[in-house]
Amino acid sequence: MIKLGLIGEKLSHSLSPEIHKKFMEQNNIDGSYELIEIPMENFESDFNVLKKSNYTGVNITIPYKEKVIPLLDEISPQAKFIGAVNTVLFRNGKAIGYNTDYNGFVSTIQHNNTKIKGKSAVILGAGGVSKAVIKGLLDEGISDITIVSRNKNNFHSLYTISYEFFKEANIKCDILINCTPVGMYPNVNASPISKDLIKAEVAIDMIYNPEKTLFLKYAEELGIKIINGSHMLYEQAIAAQKIWNS
């Protein structure tokens, strides 16, 4: 029997247990998947305890996707480039980190027939999900990426601007992607940017709960094609299961 879980600070909104348990049932895998809430001050010690326990692996979510990296024994080349880990395999006393958010995002844009090559993208947020999304866009042939962040960021020398500058510059892009948690349940009446700043052909929100965030509602009202994070959630989970069951 494999023992799995999701590590995060606040997890009441998560659909991951439902997805993983259904996958294991459909594939005749004897296993369990539980939510593991860890406060920030206990993260390092609690993670090291899990590493020595009988867990096969865990998913990592906000705010620990980058914080977990120093605690790992190995990290995949892809996750190393991204600088964020959302899947950990415990094997032979070692913790090995991967990033399956990348798989989930690439699958999402392909599933929705979103053309990337030669396009321009604006990414809201500079956290772990943002970095996986950027790697996916680069691999799919994006021409231009601008990151909008409240904090200074230098992710592989990509251009980063503040929200204040984004507002003043009146930037239009082909693809606008929200990689922040703003608008996630229970704070469903929030959007990372105002409606008048949403200028794109496609608007993507990595949030899956609610299915249609205020950000996506704004975009839809403007006649923009919208995509939420549901497909990404499912596909990153499948990619993680393949790692744990390999």
PyMOL commands that set and color helices and strands:
alter all, ss='L'
color gray80, all
select helices_A, chain A and resi 16-26+40-51+69-71+77-82+101-111+128-139+155-157+163-169+195-197+214-221+230-244
alter helices_A, ss='H'
color red, helices_A
select strands_A, chain A and resi 2-8+31-37+57-60+74-75+87-91+94-98+120-124+144-148+159-161+175-178+202-205+225-227
alter strands_A, ss='S'
color yellow, strands_A
deselect
rebuild
show_as cartoon
